[in-house]
Amino acid sequence: MLPSLGLGGAERQALLLARHLRANLQADVRIVAMSRESGLVEACEAAHIPHAFFDLTHAYRSRLGHLKDLLRFVLLLRRERAQIVLPYCMFQNVLCGLTWWTGGASVCIWNQRDEGRARLEGWIERIAVRTLRRFVSNSRHGAAFLTEHLHVPAEMVSLVANGVEMPEPGPSRTNMRDALGLPPGALVVCMVANLHGKKDHATLLAAWRLVIDRQPEGSPPPHLLLAGSFGDRHDALVQQAMALSIEDRVHFLGTVHDVNDLLRSVDLAVFSSFTEGVPNAVLEAMAHGLPVVGTDFEGIQEAVGPEGAGLLAAPRDPEQLAERILMTVADPALRARIGQRARERAMDVFGVDRMVSEMTGIIAAEWARAGR
């Protein structure tokens, strides 16, 4: 049960697990999403995983409307003959916690994918939590949210780090550069994140103005690529780029389906979000051997490890973010060393085989506990 079939981190992690369950365990896997974003539809179809959408027709209107939506969802679970329910993200976790048992399922596992945003009313959360026996988080601070704020017993919480697929060899790094008409030898930096407020692209744009101003004289102009769906911040960010006179050095790419092609084409990844679980986009950049300049919070610290921590800047601090970018660009040996360590960490700590193995073990244990 997913927020959408868009290209967000939770959705991609769920798809990796769904593909494994179907291909290797012959499970009958189906995906239900609550938003009609469709970035992953093609991947679902390629993996022969059926998908459907469940629309909330009474969202934010009345308690009677909420009860009707709950009943509709119970009927959906019964129609799908769901035996094991795996919700991802807060609203989906609570919805499934309230309904899985009346929907005829034997197991429901809460998947905490962030640090505790999009909260619902406390009494509703408490009811949902009390129906469940197993909770999974992809980060240490997500696990702490479960135990400290939702009061889940620690023995019921499992930590399963995100999995990232190591990229296959692909086209030359000039592929996307040529498509965008970027000058040879130019510094190219990218951030992969949908354009909404929590990703804090505004700080990155302010930092990018400083990077441009401080480039060595005679260097080709640097370019910033922003890949992600045009969310509620797109128009404001375009206006900010124009106000900073950097509109010709910032490229709003929209949704990029081939992220590997993008990451093969850049020198450095940046991630200016100030609140996350463990960001999928950071892990993907690491898998490509890219150093990641980012904001200093628990989710990115957990991703990059001690070797990459020196490239992290204080949240909402464009001056420090620009300094970290320029420091990395000015030292090719540092960039190569941190990039290599990042790739090794992605393989060793965040391998997709480990993630699906750990999740499958938890599912199997809960299935056995249910007497199945």
N, C-alpha and C positions, 0 to 999 in steps of 0.2 A: 504494500500500500504506500504510494508515493505522492509527494506534493504535486508532481507534474511528470511529464515525459520530456522535459527540457534537458539541457546539458549541465545541470548543477552537479556538485560533488556527490550528494546523497543519492541522486538518481543513477549516477554512473557506478557507484559502489554497489547499489542494489542490482544493477544489470549484470555486473561481473559475477555476483553470487548466483543470480538466476540462471545465467548461462552454465555455470558449473553444476548446479543442481540438476539441470535438465540433461546436459551432455554426459556427465559422468555418473550420475546416480539415477537417471531415467525418471526423475520426479516430474510430475505434472505441474508445471509452474505457470502462473498467470500474474499479470501486473495490472493493478487498478490505480489510476492517477486522478488527481482532483483538479488539475488544470490542463487545458488543451494545448499547451506548448508541445511541440512535436519533434524536437531535435533528436530524440532517441527512438522514434518510431521505426526508422529504417533498420537500426541495429536490432531492435526487438524482432522484426520480421525476418532478418537474416538468421537470427538464432532460433526461429520458429517458436517464439514466446508470444502467446496471445496477449493482447492488451485492451483495456477498456477505460472509459472515463466515468467518474461519479461526480456529478455536479451538485453542489449545495444550493437548493432552490430557495431556502429560507434563511440564508446566512444573515446574521445580525438584525433580524426583524422581530421575532417574538419567541418566547419559550415554547409555545405550542408548535411553531414552525420548526424549532430545533428538534423537538420530539418526533415530528414527522420525518425529518431527515435521518434521525437515528433509526427509526423503523425502516425507512427505505434502505439504509445501509445493512441492517440485519437481514432484510430480504435478499439483498445482493449477495451477502456471504452464504446464505442458504442456497441461493440459485447456483452459485459457483461451487457449492459443496466444499467449501474451504475447510481443511483439516488443520493446517498450520498457517498462522497469520503473522506476517513480518512487516509491521509499520515502520516507516522512516520519517523522522522529524516530529516536532512537538504536537501539532494538531492531529496528525495521523496516529501518533502514539495514544493520545487521549481518546480519540474516536474509537479506535480498535479496542482499547482497554475497557471502554463502556459496553462494547457490543459482541466481542468475539465468542463468549460462552453462549449467549442467546442465539448467535448466528450458527451454532452447531460445531464450532471449531474445538479441537482438543488442546491446542497450544497457541499462545500468543507471546511474542518476544519483543519488548520495547527496545527500539534502536535510537539512542541519543546521539545526534549528529552535530551538536553545537554546545555552547556553554550555558544554554538556558534562556533562549529568547522566545518570543511569540507565546508568552505564558497565557493560560486561561484562568478562569476564576478558580480560587484555591480549592473550594469544596468539590468542584468537578474533577480537578487533577487528583485529589485524594481518593475519590471513588475509583478512578481509572487505575491508579497505582495499586490499590488494594486487591484488585482482581488478578494481578500478575505475579509470577514467581521468578522470572528471569529478565534481567535488564542488561543491555550491551551498550557501551560507549566506545567511540573511536578515539577518545583523548582522555588524558588524566583529569583535566579540569571539567570535562563533561561528566566523568564518573563522580567527581566531587560534587557537582551540582545535584546529581541523583541522591547521594547520601546526605548532603547537608541541607538541601532545600526541599526535596521531595521526601526526605526521611526514609529512603529505601535502605534496608539492611545491607551492609557492605558485602556480606556473603552471597547476596543475590545479584551482584553487579560484576560483569565480566568486561575486561578491557580488550578490545580487538582493534588493532591499528588498521587504518585504511590500506588497501592494496593498490598498487600501481603496476600497470603492464609496461614492461621494458620495450622501448620502441624498436621496430624493425628498421633495417637500413632503408633509406629512402632517397629522394631526389637531392640534388646539390643544394647547399645552403643559400645559393643565389636565387632559388626558384621564386619565393615570395618577394624577395627584394626586387627582382626584375619585374614582377607583376605590378608592384607598387611604384615602379620608376624611381627607386632610391639610388642615390649616387654610390659608385663603387668606393669601398673603404669607409663608408659612414658607420658611425656607432648606431646600432639598432637595438632598442630595448623594448620589451613587451610586458604587458600585464594581461592575464587571462582572468576575467571576472565580469559577471553581469553588472550593468551600470545602475546600481542602486546605492542608497546612502551608506550602508554599513561597509561597503568596500572602500569608501573614502578616496575616490579618484581625485577629488578636489585638492587634497594635499599633494598628490603626485604631480598634478599639473603645475602647482606652485613651485614644487621642487624642480620640475623640468625647465621652467624659466631660468632658474639658477644654474642648472647644468649647461644650458645653452650659453649663458653669459660667461661661464668660466671655462669653456672649452679652449684648448690651446689655439693660439692664432694660426690660421692657415689650415686647420683641421676641417674635413668635410662636415657639413651640418649634421648633428645627431637627429635621430627620428624615434618617436615613441609610438608603438602600436598598441591600441586598446582593443582587445578582442572580447566580446561578450554582448549578449542581447541588450537592446536599447531599453533599459528600464526607466524608472521615474526620474533619474538624474541626467539623462542624455542631453536634453535641451540646455539645462543649466551648465553642463560641462562644456558644451560647444560654445556657449556664450563666454564662459570663463577663459577658454583657450583664445577666443578672439580678443577679449579684454587684455590678455597677457601678450598679445601679438605673437602667438606660437601656433596659430592654426595651420600653418604650412609645415610644421614639424610634429604634429600630432595627427594620427590616423585612426579614426573610429571605424573599425572593421565590421562591427556587428557580430552576429553569431558565426563562428569559424568551425566548420565541421571537421576539418583535418587539422587538429591542433598540433600533431606531430610535424606537419609541413611548416607550420608557423614557428615552432620551437627550433627546428633545424636551421631557420633563417636568421636567428637573432644572436646577439652577443651576450645578453644578460637578461634575466627575468627580474621583475620587481612585483611586490605585492604589498599594497599600502592599506589593506583592510585593518580595522582596529578591533575586530571581534570575530572569532571563528572557532570551529573545532580544530581539526588538522586539515588545512586546505588542500584539496585535491590538485589544484593548479600548481601549487608549490611542489608537490611530489612529482608531477609530470615534468616540470622544468628540471628537477634534480635527476630524473631518469634520463634526461637528455644531456647530462653533464654540465648543466648551466649553474653558475652561482646565482643565488637568490638574494637580492637586497629587499628587505621587508621591514615591517613594523615589529617592534619588540613586544610580543605578547605570547601567552603560553602555547597557543596552537602552532605558531610558526617556530617557536623554540623547540617544540617537540618534533617538528618535521625536520629542521635543518641540523639539529644536534649541536654539540659544542664547537665543531669546526666551522659551522656557518654562522654562529651567534655574533661574531664580530661584524657582520654586515647588516645587523638589525639596528633600526633607528627608533627613537621614541615616537609613539603614536602622535599624529597630527603635528609633526615637526618638519616642515618642508626643508628647513636649513640643514638639519641633520640627515634627512633622507638624501638630499642632493650631495652632501659630503660623502656618504657611503657609496653612492653611484660613481662619483668621480674617483674616489679612492680605488674602487675595483677596476675601473676602466684604465687607470694610470699604471696598473701593475699587472701585466699579462701573466707573469709567473704565479702571482697570487690567484688570479682568475682561473688559471688552468688547474692549480692544486685544489682549490675549493670545489671547482666543478667536478674533478675526478672523485673527490671524497663524497660529494653529493650523490653522484651516480652509484658509488659503492653502497652508500647508506640506503638509497632507494631500493637496491636489490636485496640487501641483507635484512633490513628492518621492515620494509614496506612491500615486500614481494606479494603478488596477488595470490600465489599458491598458498602462502601462509595464512592470508586472510580467509580464503574460502575454506581451508582445512579447519581453522579455529571456529568459524561460524557453523560449519557443518557438524562439528563435534558438539557444539552447544545445542543445535537443533535436535540432533539425535538423542542427546541426554534428556531433553525436555519431552521428546516423543516417548522415550522409554518410561519416564516418570509418570506420564499420562496413562501408562498401561497399554500402550499401543506397540 
